[in-house]
Amino acid sequence: MNDQLNDSKDIGATPSSTISYEGQDIAPLSKKSSVHYKWGENCDGWTFVENDNMSVKQERMPPGTSETMHYHEKATQFFFMLKGTAIFTLDGTVKVLTEHEGIEVKPGQKHRITNHSEADIEFTLYSHPSTKNDRINVES
């Protein structure tokens, strides 16, 4: 890590400044600089990357909220818990994930995330390819 900080000083960058690499400006992404959206039952999301090949999002779910059971025909997803404890239902099997744990969801796998705790949960969600136009709800 110290080598990385030393490297950033060598190129005239601070840990959160924009740098130029091969003619393109590269800036760190954060919730403050990303597109915010609302989903489900008062849940929040922030889109860091969204293109045809992948999406990277951070989402927050308040206590007592649940996503609708669904699946994706093409996308593989990876959920990584940042804060709290989540209940995942994957093809009828229940998994509990806590901070710094993750789970892969494969195409066709019916899944849902639920927050049964008394505190907000937050997680990062990686999808490849993007789930745009690739979501089939299996309950109303």
NUVO-828892 format. One record per atom (N, C-alpha, C, O, CB): residue in three letters; chain; atom name; x, y, z. Coordinates in steps of 0.001 Angstrom, whole numbers, plus 500000, padded with zeros to 6 digits. Atoms other than C-alpha are relative to their C-alpha. Glycine has a CB too. Layout:
residues N
R   code   unit   site        X        Y        Z
R    Ala      A     CA        X        Y        Z
...
END
This chain:
residues 140
R   code   unit   site        X        Y        Z
R    Met      A      N   500822   498809   500000
R    Met      A     CA   500000   500000   500000
R    Met      A      C   500864   501253   500000
R    Met      A      O   500580   502197   499263
R    Met      A     CB   499066   499999   501200
R    Asn      A      N   499119   498843   499985
R    Asn      A     CA   502803   502433   500836
R    Asn      A      C   500642   500220   498644
R    Asn      A      O   500821   501362   498220
R    Asn      A     CB   501070   499836   501062
R    Asp      A      N   499446   499874   501342
R    Asp      A     CA   504352   501687   497444
R    Asp      A      C   499004   500662   499060
R    Asp      A      O   499386   501470   498214
R    Asp      A     CB   500405   498631   499458
R    Gln      A      N   501023   499384   500845
R    Gln      A     CA   501043   502621   495806
R    Gln      A      C   499911   501495   500280
R    Gln      A      O   499789   502292   499350
R    Gln      A     CB   498630   499331   500228
R    Leu      A      N   500044   498579   499671
R    Leu      A     CA   500970   505928   497695
R    Leu      A      C   501233   500702   499461
R    Leu      A      O   501136   501816   498946
R    Leu      A     CB   499889   500205   501517
R    Asn      A      N   498787   499413   500546
R    Asn      A     CA   504581   506577   496724
R    Asn      A      C   499896   500140   498494
R    Asn      A      O   500314   501156   497937
R    Asn      A     CB   501217   499160   500370
R    Asp      A      N   500191   499927   501447
R    Asp      A     CA   503726   505773   493092
R    Asp      A      C   499095   501158   499628
R    Asp      A      O   499350   501847   498640
R    Asp      A     CB   499420   498692   499469
R    Ser      A      N   500920   498910   500327
R    Ser      A     CA   500830   508253   493178
R    Ser      A      C   500695   501342   500150
R    Ser      A      O   500394   502271   499401
R    Ser      A     CB   498751   499946   500893
R    Lys      A      N   499252   498750   499848
R    Lys      A     CA   503197   510971   494431
R    Lys      A      C   500933   500204   498813
R    Lys      A      O   501139   501329   498359
R    Lys      A     CB   500802   500000   501319
R    Asp      A      N   499079   499913   501127
R    Asp      A     CA   505614   510159   491617
R    Asp      A      C   499321   500547   498748
R    Asp      A      O   499984   501179   497925
R    Asp      A     CB   500594   498637   499710
R    Ile      A      N   500698   499508   501194
R    Ile      A     CA   502950   510975   489007
R    Ile      A      C   499221   501276   500287
R    Ile      A      O   498430   501726   499458
R    Ile      A     CB   499056   498931   499463
R    Gly      A      N   500637   498739   499672
R    Gly      A     CA   501761   514100   490810
R    Gly      A      C   498546   499869   500371
R    Gly      A      O   497769   500800   500156
R    Gly      A     CB   500126   500927   498868
R    Ala      A      N   501402   500224   499647
R    Ala      A     CA   498514   512609   492089
R    Ala      A      C   499869   499804   501501
R    Ala      A      O   500780   499306   502162
R    Ala      A     CB   499430   498780   499246
R    Thr      A      N   500352   500313   498621
R    Thr      A     CA   496897   512495   495485
R    Thr      A      C   498980   498883   499948
R    Thr      A      O   498382   498663   498896
R    Thr      A     CB   499444   501257   500767
R    Pro      A      N   500887   501167   500055
R    Pro      A     CA   494763   509485   496486
R    Pro      A      C   498623   500239   499389
R    Pro      A      O   498037   499287   498874
R    Pro      A     CB   499818   499480   501360
R    Ser      A      N   501344   499823   500563
R    Ser      A     CA   491493   511112   495338
R    Ser      A      C   499962   501047   498886
R    Ser      A      O   498897   501593   498600
R    Ser      A     CB   499028   500394   501098
R    Ser      A      N   500017   499037   501095
R    Ser      A     CA   492567   513410   492501
R    Ser      A      C   499861   499279   498662
R    Ser      A      O   500041   498065   498567
R    Ser      A     CB   501276   500861   500017
R    Thr      A      N   500086   500543   501352
R    Thr      A     CA   492020   512920   488788
R    Thr      A      C   501411   499871   499438
R    Thr      A      O   502233   500774   499596
R    Thr      A     CB   499112   500901   499084
R    Ile      A      N   498718   500173   500667
R    Ile      A     CA   494988   511506   486909
R    Ile      A      C   499740   499761   498521
R    Ile      A      O   498629   499416   498119
R    Ile      A     CB   500814   498825   500625
R    Ser      A      N   500110   500259   501429
R    Ser      A     CA   495641   511192   483212
R    Ser      A      C   500819   498762   499674
R    Ser      A      O   501976   498643   500079
R    Ser      A     CB   500476   501225   499161
R    Tyr      A      N   499325   501234   500396
R    Tyr      A     CA   496523   507803   481753
R    Tyr      A      C   499715   499759   498536
R    Tyr      A      O   498558   499646   498133
R    Tyr      A     CB   499539   498789   500866
R    Glu      A      N   500116   500208   501443
R    Glu      A     CA   497164   507274   478054
R    Glu      A      C   498990   500956   499368
R    Glu      A      O   498171   500565   498536
R    Glu      A     CB   499600   498558   499710
R    Gly      A      N   500831   498960   500590
R    Gly      A     CA   495405   510534   477250
R    Gly      A      C   498583   500094   500523
R    Gly      A      O   497806   500920   500044
R    Gly      A     CB   499946   499798   498568
R    Gln      A      N   501354   499942   499449
R    Gln      A     CA   492274   509855   479302
R    Gln      A      C   500062   500365   501474
R    Gln      A      O   500902   499857   502216
R    Gln      A     CB   499264   498651   499806
R    Asp      A      N   500088   499647   498590
R    Asp      A     CA   491351   511458   482602
R    Asp      A      C   499294   498893   500760
R    Asp      A      O   498252   498396   500332
R    Asp      A     CB   499265   501340   500189
R    Ile      A      N   500572   501044   499156
R    Ile      A     CA   490646   508927   485336
R    Ile      A      C   499783   500593   501382
R    Ile      A      O   500728   501054   502021
R    Ile      A     CB   500926   498733   500062
R    Ala      A      N   500331   499473   498674
R    Ala      A     CA   488857   510035   488504
R    Ala      A      C   499392   498889   500841
R    Ala      A      O   498659   498047   500320
R    Ala      A     CB   499024   501207   499897
R    Pro      A      N   500630   500997   499127
R    Pro      A     CA   487911   507914   491503
R    Pro      A      C   498486   500185   500013
R    Pro      A      O   497990   501307   499904
R    Pro      A     CB   500561   500098   501438
R    Leu      A      N   501456   499952   499929
R    Leu      A     CA   484219   507056   491718
R    Leu      A      C   499575   499861   501452
R    Leu      A      O   500211   499152   502231
R    Leu      A     CB   499356   498888   499125
R    Ser      A      N   500528   500076   498641
R    Ser      A     CA   482196   507518   494883
R    Ser      A      C   498492   500181   499950
R    Ser      A      O   497934   500520   498907
R    Ser      A     CB   500657   501069   500922
R    Lys      A      N   501446   499772   499946
R    Lys      A     CA   478586   507701   496016
R    Lys      A      C   499688   501462   499695
R    Lys      A      O   498683   501759   499048
R    Lys      A     CB   499434   499605   501387
R    Lys      A      N   500234   498570   500224
R    Lys      A     CA   478885   511501   495944
R    Lys      A      C   500064   500370   498523
R    Lys      A      O   499347   501265   498076
R    Lys      A     CB   501015   500823   500776
R    Ser      A      N   499817   499638   501408
R    Ser      A     CA   479990   511547   492295
R    Ser      A      C   499176   499136   499043
R    Ser      A      O   499223   499344   497830
R    Ser      A     CB   501460   499895   499637
R    Ser      A      N   500726   500956   500842
R    Ser      A     CA   477688   508762   491028
R    Ser      A      C   498512   500315   499917
R    Ser      A      O   497976   501081   500717
R    Ser      A     CB   500190   498592   500529
R    Val      A      N   501441   499825   500185
R    Val      A     CA   474108   508648   489779
R    Val      A      C   499257   499239   501097
R    Val      A      O   499479   498044   501296
R    Val      A     CB   499554   499510   498587
R    His      A      N   500806   500600   498931
R    His      A     CA   471677   507990   492654
R    His      A      C   498640   499599   499436
R    His      A      O   498091   500293   498580
R    His      A     CB   499830   500988   501199
R    Tyr      A      N   501343   500422   500390
R    Tyr      A     CA   468432   506051   492178
R    Tyr      A      C   499314   499356   501194
R    Tyr      A      O   499969   498901   502132
R    Tyr      A     CB   500048   499019   498799
R    Lys      A      N   500825   500664   498986
R    Lys      A     CA   465598   504711   494339
R    Lys      A      C   499436   498730   499390
R    Lys      A      O   499136   498689   498197
R    Lys      A     CB   498851   500936   500514
R    Trp      A      N   500590   501239   500481
R    Trp      A     CA   464297   501164   494062
R    Trp      A      C   499272   499323   501154
R    Trp      A      O   499505   499631   502323
R    Trp      A     CB   501082   499061   499397
R    Gly      A      N   500693   500796   498985
R    Gly      A     CA   461991   498766   495882
R    Gly      A      C   499281   500839   501034
R    Gly      A      O   498645   501844   500716
R    Gly      A     CB   500971   499102   500690
R    Glu      A      N   500696   499376   498877
R    Glu      A     CA   460689   499797   499284
R    Glu      A      C   500907   501016   500695
R    Glu      A      O   501374   500775   501808
R    Glu      A     CB   499527   498929   501004
R    Asn      A      N   499168   498938   499448
R    Asn      A     CA   462677   503019   499870
R    Asn      A      C   501477   499614   500086
R    Asn      A      O   502184   500055   500992
R    Asn      A     CB   499495   500379   501368
R    Cys      A      N   498592   500375   500069
R    Cys      A     CA   466023   501444   498956
R    Cys      A      C   500736   500996   499101
R    Cys      A      O   500135   501614   498222
R    Cys      A     CB   500166   498540   499468
R    Asp      A      N   499170   499079   500775
R    Asp      A     CA   468890   503507   497512
R    Asp      A      C   501047   499234   499213
R    Asp      A      O   501486   498156   499615
R    Asp      A     CB   500674   501029   500918
R    Gly      A      N   498914   500565   500783
R    Gly      A     CA   471414   502751   494814
R    Gly      A      C   500828   501097   499367
R    Gly      A      O   500347   502206   499135
R    Gly      A     CB   499460   499063   498932
R    Trp      A      N   499074   499094   500659
R    Trp      A     CA   474414   504432   493246
R    Trp      A      C   500693   499224   498897
R    Trp      A      O   501278   498172   499150
R    Trp      A     CB   501032   500603   501007
R    Thr      A      N   499386   500667   501145
R    Thr      A     CA   475660   503499   489775
R    Thr      A      C   501396   500563   499778
R    Thr      A      O   501562   501755   499520
R    Thr      A     CB   499132   500169   498726
R    Phe      A      N   498614   499609   500244
R    Phe      A     CA   479446   503581   489412
R    Phe      A      C   500388   499758   498545
R    Phe      A      O   501029   500604   497921
R    Phe      A     CB   500944   499234   500933
R    Val      A      N   499694   500369   501388
R    Val      A     CA   479753   501818   486030
R    Val      A      C   498756   499357   499406
R    Val      A      O   498138   498496   500032
R    Val      A     CB   501240   499025   499914
R    Glu      A      N   501139   500613   500697
R    Glu      A     CA   477004   500979   483537
R    Glu      A      C   500284   500038   498515
R    Glu      A      O   500238   501098   497890
R    Glu      A     CB   498654   500733   500331
R    Asn      A      N   499851   500129   501444
R    Asn      A     CA   477731   499725   480041
R    Asn      A      C   499509   498611   499616
R    Asn      A      O   499088   497846   500484
R    Asn      A     CB   501492   500231   499544
R    Asp      A      N   500532   501295   500439
R    Asp      A     CA   476754   496705   477939
R    Asp      A      C   500723   498814   500634
R    Asp      A      O   500115   497767   500856
R    Asp      A     CB   500088   499894   498496
R    Asn      A      N   499200   501115   499490
R    Asn      A     CA   479562   494557   479373
R    Asn      A      C   499887   499772   501498
R    Asn      A      O   500039   498644   501967
R    Asn      A     CB   501420   500221   499659
R    Met      A      N   500040   500166   498552
R    Met      A     CA   479144   495228   483075
R    Met      A      C   499316   501174   500675
R    Met      A      O   499152   502245   500091
R    Met      A     CB   501403   499832   500551
R    Ser      A      N   500452   498910   499151
R    Ser      A     CA   477614   497263   485844
R    Ser      A      C   500571   499780   501393
R    Ser      A      O   500746   498651   501850
R    Ser      A     CB   498441   500089   500035
R    Val      A      N   499525   500019   498622
R    Val      A     CA   478946   498145   489275
R    Val      A      C   499165   501018   500758
R    Val      A      O   499109   502193   500394
R    Val      A     CB   501548   500318   500101
R    Lys      A      N   500903   499149   499226
R    Lys      A     CA   476558   499543   491869
R    Lys      A      C   500228   499773   501488
R    Lys      A      O   500722   498726   501907
R    Lys      A     CB   498523   499721   499629
R    Gln      A      N   500086   500176   498554
R    Gln      A     CA   476333   500133   495581
R    Gln      A      C   498544   500239   500366
R    Gln      A      O   497918   501178   499874
R    Gln      A     CB   500976   500979   500785
R    Glu      A      N   501401   499859   499618
R    Glu      A     CA   472939   499655   497199
R    Glu      A      C   499849   499945   501512
R    Glu      A      O   500640   499322   502221
R    Glu      A     CB   499150   498908   499342
R    Arg      A      N   500343   499958   498579
R    Arg      A     CA   471397   500320   500600
R    Arg      A      C   498559   499564   500164
R    Arg      A      O   497677   500017   499436
R    Arg      A     CB   500219   501420   500595
R    Met      A      N   501361   500459   499705
R    Met      A     CA   468356   498532   502030
R    Met      A      C   499697   500269   501471
R    Met      A      O   500434   499815   502347
R    Met      A     CB   499831   498480   499666
R    Pro      A      N   500386   499777   498609
R    Pro      A     CA   466579   499763   505175
R    Pro      A      C   499458   498719   500637
R    Pro      A      O   499165   497751   499935
R    Pro      A     CB   498953   501115   500087
R    Pro      A      N   500551   501171   499304
R    Pro      A     CA   465353   497304   507822
R    Pro      A      C   498629   499604   499452
R    Pro      A      O   497817   500462   499106
R    Pro      A     CB   499893   500281   501501
R    Gly      A      N   501309   500511   500396
R    Gly      A     CA   462427   495091   506805
R    Gly      A      C   499706   500041   498518
R    Gly      A      O   498556   499852   498122
R    Gly      A     CB   498963   500750   500696
R    Thr      A      N   500240   499930   501444
R    Thr      A     CA   462899   495444   503037
R    Thr      A      C   500483   498730   499304
R    Thr      A      O   501342   498005   499806
R    Thr      A     CB   500699   501229   499399
R    Ser      A      N   499655   501188   500772
R    Ser      A     CA   463142   492744   500389
R    Ser      A      C   499840   500297   498519
R    Ser      A      O   498938   501028   498112
R    Ser      A     CB   499124   498794   500412
R    Glu      A      N   500116   499892   501442
R    Glu      A     CA   463740   492580   496679
R    Glu      A      C   499025   498941   499505
R    Glu      A      O   498804   497938   500185
R    Glu      A     CB   501383   499849   499316
R    Thr      A      N   500869   500988   500629
R    Thr      A     CA   461319   490740   494396
R    Thr      A      C   500843   498842   499468
R    Thr      A      O   501913   499055   498898
R    Thr      A     CB   499169   500644   498861
R    Met      A      N   499311   501172   500556
R    Met      A     CA   462365   487192   493496
R    Met      A      C   500082   500163   498485
R    Met      A      O   499087   500494   497840
R    Met      A     CB   499261   498664   500381
R    His      A      N   499801   499819   501438
R    His      A     CA   463829   487306   489975
R    His      A      C   501225   499208   499548
R    His      A      O   501922   498593   500355
R    His      A     CB   500163   501503   499649
R    Tyr      A      N   498779   500593   500545
R    Tyr      A     CA   466518   485952   487665
R    Tyr      A      C   500420   500782   498768
R    Tyr      A      O   499670   501614   498257
R    Tyr      A     CB   499791   498497   499655
R    His      A      N   499455   499381   501203
R    His      A     CA   468682   487078   484763
R    His      A      C   500368   498889   499026
R    His      A      O   500948   497878   499422
R    His      A     CB   501239   500901   500329
R    Glu      A      N   499696   501024   501002
R    Glu      A     CA   469021   485128   481527
R    Glu      A      C   501476   499973   499626
R    Glu      A      O   502021   498905   499345
R    Glu      A     CB   499167   500229   498757
R    Lys      A      N   498616   499920   500468
R    Lys      A     CA   472540   486346   480676
R    Lys      A      C   500999   500372   501087
R    Lys      A      O   502130   499884   501079
R    Lys      A     CB   500093   500993   498893
R    Ala      A      N   499045   499412   499059
R    Ala      A     CA   474100   488149   483623
R    Ala      A      C   500363   499073   501158
R    Ala      A      O   499516   498387   501730
R    Ala      A     CB   499441   501281   500549
R    Thr      A      N   499495   500550   498747
R    Thr      A     CA   476251   486681   486352
R    Thr      A      C   500176   501188   500933
R    Thr      A      O   500665   502238   500516
R    Thr      A     CB   501357   499192   499800
R    Gln      A      N   499872   498913   499039
R    Gln      A     CA   476164   488801   489500
R    Gln      A      C   500839   499556   501190
R    Gln      A      O   500914   498372   501517
R    Gln      A     CB   498618   500476   500467
R    Phe      A      N   499279   500249   498757
R    Phe      A     CA   478354   489094   492573
R    Phe      A      C   499619   501092   500985
R    Phe      A      O   499841   502276   500734
R    Phe      A     CB   501550   499958   499769
R    Phe      A      N   500381   499095   498919
R    Phe      A     CA   477019   490683   495758
R    Phe      A      C   501089   499939   501067
R    Phe      A      O   501491   498850   501476
R    Phe      A     CB   498594   499622   500598
R    Phe      A      N   498986   499952   498949
R    Phe      A     CA   479603   491823   498331
R    Phe      A      C   499510   500922   501108
R    Phe      A      O   499288   502113   500888
R    Phe      A     CB   501376   500483   499440
R    Met      A      N   500554   499259   498870
R    Met      A     CA   478393   492921   501760
R    Met      A      C   501022   500989   500568
R    Met      A      O   502146   500619   500908
R    Met      A     CB   499538   499029   501096
R    Leu      A      N   499171   498957   499406
R    Leu      A     CA   479826   496214   503016
R    Leu      A      C   499608   500265   501451
R    Leu      A      O   500453   500590   502285
R    Leu      A     CB   499891   501286   499188
R    Lys      A      N   500513   499643   498678
R    Lys      A     CA   477622   496691   506079
R    Lys      A      C   498772   499155   500296
R    Lys      A      O   497881   499040   499455
R    Lys      A     CB   499660   501518   500082
R    Gly      A      N   501190   500709   499553
R    Gly      A     CA   475149   494547   508009
R    Gly      A      C   499942   498546   499580
R    Gly      A      O   500913   497969   499092
R    Gly      A     CB   498804   500690   499496
R    Thr      A      N   500251   501416   500283
R    Thr      A     CA   473651   491102   507517
R    Thr      A      C   498815   499882   499052
R    Thr      A      O   497750   500444   499308
R    Thr      A     CB   499736   499203   501312
R    Ala      A      N   501049   500186   501008
R    Ala      A     CA   471602   490069   504468
R    Ala      A      C   499612   498539   499916
R    Ala      A      O   500422   497646   500162
R    Ala      A     CB   500465   500507   498621
R    Ile      A      N   500506   501340   500268
R    Ile      A     CA   469455   487041   503764
R    Ile      A      C   499830   499883   498484
R    Ile      A      O   499092   500660   497878
R    Ile      A     CB   498639   499722   500765
R    Phe      A      N   500134   500269   501428
R    Phe      A     CA   469833   485686   500214
R    Phe      A      C   499216   498717   499826
R    Phe      A      O   499481   497718   500495
R    Phe      A     CB   501387   499902   499306
R    Thr      A      N   500696   501213   500407
R    Thr      A     CA   467383   483222   498729
R    Thr      A      C   500439   499711   498573
R    Thr      A      O   500221   500518   497669
R    Thr      A     CB   498428   500151   500114
R    Leu      A      N   499484   500410   501309
R    Leu      A     CA   468965   481351   495796
R    Leu      A      C   499402   498656   499641
R    Leu      A      O   499744   497637   500241
R    Leu      A     CB   501556   499931   499996
R    Asp      A      N   500658   501242   500421
R    Asp      A     CA   466814   478761   494035
R    Asp      A      C   499440   499225   501189
R    Asp      A      O   499565   498002   501259
R    Asp      A     CB   500979   499120   499226
R    Gly      A      N   500645   500633   498852
R    Gly      A     CA   464989   478079   497307
R    Gly      A      C   500898   499741   501193
R    Gly      A      O   500405   499364   502256
R    Gly      A     CB   499415   498732   499578
R    Thr      A      N   499064   500183   498889
R    Thr      A     CA   468132   477829   499467
R    Thr      A      C   500291   501351   500636
R    Thr      A      O   500535   502332   499933
R    Thr      A     CB   501316   499322   499519
R    Val      A      N   499765   498751   499280
R    Val      A     CA   468635   480484   502147
R    Val      A      C   501456   500062   500455
R    Val      A      O   501975   499112   501040
R    Val      A     CB   499042   500127   501214
R    Lys      A      N   498612   499746   499597
R    Lys      A     CA   472125   481923   502732
R    Lys      A      C   500034   501307   500780
R    Lys      A      O   499366   502272   500409
R    Lys      A     CB   500962   500061   498755
R    Val      A      N   499808   498786   499213
R    Val      A     CA   473124   484478   505375
R    Val      A      C   501392   500538   499697
R    Val      A      O   502382   499816   499809
R    Val      A     CB   499818   499726   501536
R    Leu      A      N   498718   499356   500269
R    Leu      A     CA   475869   486935   504417
R    Leu      A      C   500198   501163   500955
R    Leu      A      O   499283   501952   501187
R    Leu      A     CB   500081   500482   498535
R    Thr      A      N   499652   498896   499113
R    Thr      A     CA   477617   489300   506811
R    Thr      A      C   501079   500851   499341
R    Thr      A      O   501526   500553   498233
R    Thr      A     CB   500478   499475   501382
R    Glu      A      N   499003   499081   500548
R    Glu      A     CA   480106   492128   506292
R    Glu      A      C   501219   499261   499471
R    Glu      A      O   501721   498322   500089
R    Glu      A     CB   500427   501004   501057
R    His      A      N   498806   500514   500671
R    His      A     CA   482976   491323   503936
R    His      A      C   499845   498577   499487
R    His      A      O   500833   497869   499291
R    His      A     CB   501165   500059   500933
R    Glu      A      N   500281   501273   500662
R    Glu      A     CA   481302   488211   502545
R    Glu      A      C   499261   500285   498701
R    Glu      A      O   498567   501294   498578
R    Glu      A     CB   499167   499050   500921
R    Gly      A      N   500655   499819   501285
R    Gly      A     CA   480063   487780   498996
R    Gly      A      C   499402   498709   499496
R    Gly      A      O   499684   497628   500013
R    Gly      A     CB   500972   500546   498986
R    Ile      A      N   500628   501176   500593
R    Ile      A     CA   477995   485444   496867
R    Ile      A      C   499804   500241   498505
R    Ile      A      O   499435   501336   498082
R    Ile      A     CB   498642   499681   500694
R    Glu      A      N   500185   499939   501450
R    Glu      A     CA   477867   484707   493135
R    Glu      A      C   498628   499453   499640
R    Glu      A      O   498193   498427   500163
R    Glu      A     CB   501112   499210   499263
R    Val      A      N   501306   500431   500509
R    Val      A     CA   474520   484431   491368
R    Val      A      C   500161   499786   498498
R    Val      A      O   500505   500714   497766
R    Val      A     CB   498859   501060   500319
R    Lys      A      N   499787   500363   501407
R    Lys      A     CA   474646   482642   488013
R    Lys      A      C   498739   500259   499167
R    Lys      A      O   497644   500347   499721
R    Lys      A     CB   500415   498516   499886
R    Pro      A      N   501165   499806   500861
R    Pro      A     CA   472363   483217   485000
R    Pro      A      C   498964   498901   500232
R    Pro      A      O   499309   497728   500373
R    Pro      A     CB   500423   500026   498521
R    Gly      A      N   501093   500945   499805
R    Gly      A     CA   468967   481567   485465
R    Gly      A      C   499699   499673   501450
R    Gly      A      O   498678   499050   501740
R    Gly      A     CB   500303   498749   499285
R    Gln      A      N   500202   500309   498584
R    Gln      A     CA   469332   481339   489249
R    Gln      A      C   499017   501010   500604
R    Gln      A      O   499277   502213   500619
R    Gln      A     CB   501360   500020   500773
R    Lys      A      N   500990   499127   499365
R    Lys      A     CA   466233   482715   490983
R    Lys      A      C   500568   500474   501333
R    Lys      A      O   501067   499681   502132
R    Lys      A     CB   498626   499259   500202
R    His      A      N   499394   499448   498794
R    His      A     CA   467321   485054   493745
R    His      A      C   499284   501246   500499
R    His      A      O   498547   501924   499782
R    His      A     CB   501446   500319   499744
R    Arg      A      N   500524   498792   499364
R    Arg      A     CA   466347   487768   496165
R    Arg      A      C   500877   500280   501217
R    Arg      A      O   501410   499358   501836
R    Arg      A     CB   498473   499840   500405
R    Ile      A      N   499303   499574   498791
R    Ile      A     CA   468064   489753   498925
R    Ile      A      C   498980   500641   500929
R    Ile      A      O   498101   501382   500488
R    Ile      A     CB   501169   500993   499670
R    Thr      A      N   500938   499502   498997
R    Thr      A     CA   466232   490599   502152
R    Thr      A      C   500782   500535   501194
R    Thr      A      O   501829   500000   501559
R    Thr      A     CB   499011   498883   500444
R    Asn      A      N   499417   499457   498771
R    Asn      A     CA   467073   492735   505172
R    Asn      A      C   499015   499781   501141
R    Asn      A      O   498062   500543   501302
R    Asn      A     CB   500345   501520   499844
R    His      A      N   500839   500282   498834
R    His      A     CA   465484   491181   508277
R    His      A      C   500551   500648   501265
R    His      A      O   499963   500506   502337
R    His      A     CB   499874   498497   500205
R    Ser      A      N   499361   499425   498816
R    Ser      A     CA   467786   493108   510617
R    Ser      A      C   499327   501318   500397
R    Ser      A      O   498381   501769   499752
R    Ser      A     CB   501504   500227   499742
R    Glu      A      N   500533   498721   499519
R    Glu      A     CA   467084   496301   512556
R    Glu      A      C   500850   501177   499547
R    Glu      A      O   500641   502301   500002
R    Glu      A     CB   499905   499992   501517
R    Ala      A      N   499115   498943   500494
R    Ala      A     CA   469777   498291   510717
R    Ala      A      C   500089   499922   498478
R    Ala      A      O   499796   498888   497879
R    Ala      A     CB   501415   499884   500636
R    Asp      A      N   499770   499989   501446
R    Asp      A     CA   470505   499332   507135
R    Asp      A      C   501067   498975   499629
R    Asp      A      O   501971   498687   500414
R    Asp      A     CB   500420   501411   499523
R    Ile      A      N   498917   500795   500578
R    Ile      A     CA   472537   496971   504987
R    Ile      A      C   500482   500718   498743
R    Ile      A      O   499716   501417   498080
R    Ile      A     CB   499532   498529   499674
R    Glu      A      N   499428   499439   501220
R    Glu      A     CA   474873   498067   502194
R    Glu      A      C   500863   498943   499338
R    Glu      A      O   501537   498160   500007
R    Glu      A     CB   500825   501282   500298
R    Phe      A      N   499223   500983   500749
R    Phe      A     CA   476482   496018   499463
R    Phe      A      C   500382   500574   498647
R    Phe      A      O   499752   501501   498139
R    Phe      A     CB   499209   498686   499828
R    Thr      A      N   499599   499686   501361
R    Thr      A     CA   478308   496334   496184
R    Thr      A      C   499498   498870   499117
R    Thr      A      O   499563   497699   499490
R    Thr      A     CB   501557   500185   499877
R    Leu      A      N   500573   500969   500931
R    Leu      A     CA   476733   494597   493198
R    Leu      A      C   500703   500128   498652
R    Leu      A      O   500639   501169   497999
R    Leu      A     CB   498464   500212   499846
R    Tyr      A      N   499309   500071   501284
R    Tyr      A     CA   478798   493577   490163
R    Tyr      A      C   499186   499095   499082
R    Tyr      A      O   498788   498004   499490
R    Tyr      A     CB   501472   499469   500165
R    Ser      A      N   500758   500808   500964
R    Ser      A     CA   476973   492296   487054
R    Ser      A      C   500757   499950   498679
R    Ser      A      O   501244   500970   498190
R    Ser      A     CB   498566   500575   499789
R    His      A      N   499335   500171   501298
R    His      A     CA   478487   490856   483855
R    His      A      C   499229   498991   499165
R    His      A      O   499087   497845   499593
R    His      A     CB   501473   499542   500183
R    Pro      A      N   500098   498626   500472
R    Pro      A     CA   477114   491592   481374
R    Pro      A      C   498998   500776   500853
R    Pro      A      O   498462   500249   501828
R    Pro      A     CB   499589   500037   498512
R    Ser      A      N   500965   499179   499271
R    Ser      A     CA   474905   494415   482591
R    Ser      A      C   498634   499316   500033
R    Ser      A      O   498286   498561   499125
R    Ser      A     CB   499885   501399   499358
R    Thr      A      N   501352   500566   499894
R    Thr      A     CA   471425   493434   483775
R    Thr      A      C   498956   500871   499303
R    Thr      A      O   497762   500581   499368
R    Thr      A     CB   499621   499821   501467
R    Lys      A      N   500946   499144   500720
R    Lys      A     CA   469878   496220   481696
R    Lys      A      C   499230   499155   498987
R    Lys      A      O   499835   498494   498143
R    Lys      A     CB   500739   501178   499288
R    Asn      A      N   500897   500794   500858
R    Asn      A     CA   466899   494601   479906
R    Asn      A      C   500184   498494   500179
R    Asn      A      O   499875   497721   499272
R    Asn      A     CB   500225   500362   498544
R    Asp      A      N   499787   501429   499729
R    Asp      A     CA   467798   491246   481515
R    Asp      A      C   499555   499682   501431
R    Asp      A      O   500357   499252   502259
R    Asp      A     CB   501503   499609   499789
R    Arg      A      N   500550   500313   498682
R    Arg      A     CA   465541   490829   484534
R    Arg      A      C   498604   499433   499809
R    Arg      A      O   497755   500053   499167
R    Arg      A     CB   499972   501262   500923
R    Ile      A      N   501311   500638   500080
R    Ile      A     CA   462598   488442   484824
R    Ile      A      C   499511   499774   501421
R    Ile      A      O   500072   498958   502153
R    Ile      A     CB   500059   498651   499194
R    Asn      A      N   500591   500184   498676
R    Asn      A     CA   460456   488765   487968
R    Asn      A      C   499192   498715   500010
R    Asn      A      O   498518   498400   499030
R    Asn      A     CB   499110   501211   500391
R    Val      A      N   500734   501259   499916
R    Val      A     CA   458974   485472   489166
R    Val      A      C   498883   500047   501031
R    Val      A      O   498209   499043   501260
R    Val      A     CB   500946   498873   500329
R    Glu      A      N   501160   499800   499137
R    Glu      A     CA   456494   486878   491687
R    Glu      A      C   499617   501466   499932
R    Glu      A      O   500463   502320   499664
R    Glu      A     CB   500294   499560   501473
R    Ser      A      N   500438   498607   500118
R    Ser      A     CA   454416   490031   491738
R    Ser      A      C   500095   500726   501306
R    Ser      A      O   499764   501910   501379
R    Ser      A     CB   498589   500071   499490
END
